[in-house]
Amino acid sequence: MKPYFVLTGGPGSGKSTVINELKRRGYSVVKESGRRLLQKLIAEKGEEWFRQNLEVFRDTMFHEDLKSLQHAADEITFFDRGFIDSLGYS
């Protein structure tokens, strides 16, 4: 596996903007799992379910992020957040 880099920081700090630019320049990138999972869970189960199951959300994010890391391309890869961020969510 080639080196990988994790962009981390607070909301609105520019992580996704940088990831999008890196992708545009041809780099391998992995988008943040939390945003996608949040939209999916709210659409499938509703916002109330989501608010009552934050630990499930955290655990799902953590496992999705680990899978992304294990399946990262064999080239330099940039991650928009990572599994450590999922733990920090707690």
Contacts in CASP RR format, 6 or more apart in sequence:
PFRMAT RR
TARGET T0000
AUTHOR 0000-0000-0000
METHOD contacts of the structure
MODEL  1
MKPYFVLTGGPGSGKSTVINELKRRGYSVVKESGRRLLQKLIAEKGEEWF
RQNLEVFRDTMFHEDLKSLQHAADEITFFDRGFIDSLGYS
1 72 0 8 1.000
1 74 0 8 1.000
2 73 0 8 1.000
2 74 0 8 1.000
2 75 0 8 1.000
2 76 0 8 1.000
2 77 0 8 1.000
3 76 0 8 1.000
4 69 0 8 1.000
4 72 0 8 1.000
4 76 0 8 1.000
4 77 0 8 1.000
4 78 0 8 1.000
4 79 0 8 1.000
5 76 0 8 1.000
5 77 0 8 1.000
5 78 0 8 1.000
5 79 0 8 1.000
6 78 0 8 1.000
6 79 0 8 1.000
6 81 0 8 1.000
6 82 0 8 1.000
6 84 0 8 1.000
6 85 0 8 1.000
7 15 0 8 1.000
7 18 0 8 1.000
7 19 0 8 1.000
7 78 0 8 1.000
7 79 0 8 1.000
7 80 0 8 1.000
7 81 0 8 1.000
8 15 0 8 1.000
8 81 0 8 1.000
8 82 0 8 1.000
8 84 0 8 1.000
8 85 0 8 1.000
9 15 0 8 1.000
9 81 0 8 1.000
9 85 0 8 1.000
15 32 0 8 1.000
15 80 0 8 1.000
15 81 0 8 1.000
16 31 0 8 1.000
16 32 0 8 1.000
16 80 0 8 1.000
18 78 0 8 1.000
19 29 0 8 1.000
19 31 0 8 1.000
19 78 0 8 1.000
19 80 0 8 1.000
22 29 0 8 1.000
22 78 0 8 1.000
23 29 0 8 1.000
27 76 0 8 1.000
27 77 0 8 1.000
27 78 0 8 1.000
28 72 0 8 1.000
28 73 0 8 1.000
28 75 0 8 1.000
28 76 0 8 1.000
28 77 0 8 1.000
28 78 0 8 1.000
29 77 0 8 1.000
29 78 0 8 1.000
29 79 0 8 1.000
29 80 0 8 1.000
30 68 0 8 1.000
30 72 0 8 1.000
30 77 0 8 1.000
30 78 0 8 1.000
30 79 0 8 1.000
30 80 0 8 1.000
31 80 0 8 1.000
32 80 0 8 1.000
32 81 0 8 1.000
32 82 0 8 1.000
33 61 0 8 1.000
33 64 0 8 1.000
33 65 0 8 1.000
33 68 0 8 1.000
33 81 0 8 1.000
33 82 0 8 1.000
33 86 0 8 1.000
34 57 0 8 1.000
34 61 0 8 1.000
34 64 0 8 1.000
34 81 0 8 1.000
34 86 0 8 1.000
37 57 0 8 1.000
37 60 0 8 1.000
37 61 0 8 1.000
37 64 0 8 1.000
38 50 0 8 1.000
38 57 0 8 1.000
41 49 0 8 1.000
41 50 0 8 1.000
41 57 0 8 1.000
41 60 0 8 1.000
42 50 0 8 1.000
50 57 0 8 1.000
55 90 0 8 1.000
57 89 0 8 1.000
58 86 0 8 1.000
58 87 0 8 1.000
58 89 0 8 1.000
58 90 0 8 1.000
61 86 0 8 1.000
61 89 0 8 1.000
62 83 0 8 1.000
62 86 0 8 1.000
62 87 0 8 1.000
65 79 0 8 1.000
65 81 0 8 1.000
65 82 0 8 1.000
65 83 0 8 1.000
65 85 0 8 1.000
65 86 0 8 1.000
66 83 0 8 1.000
68 79 0 8 1.000
68 82 0 8 1.000
69 79 0 8 1.000
69 82 0 8 1.000
69 83 0 8 1.000
72 79 0 8 1.000
END
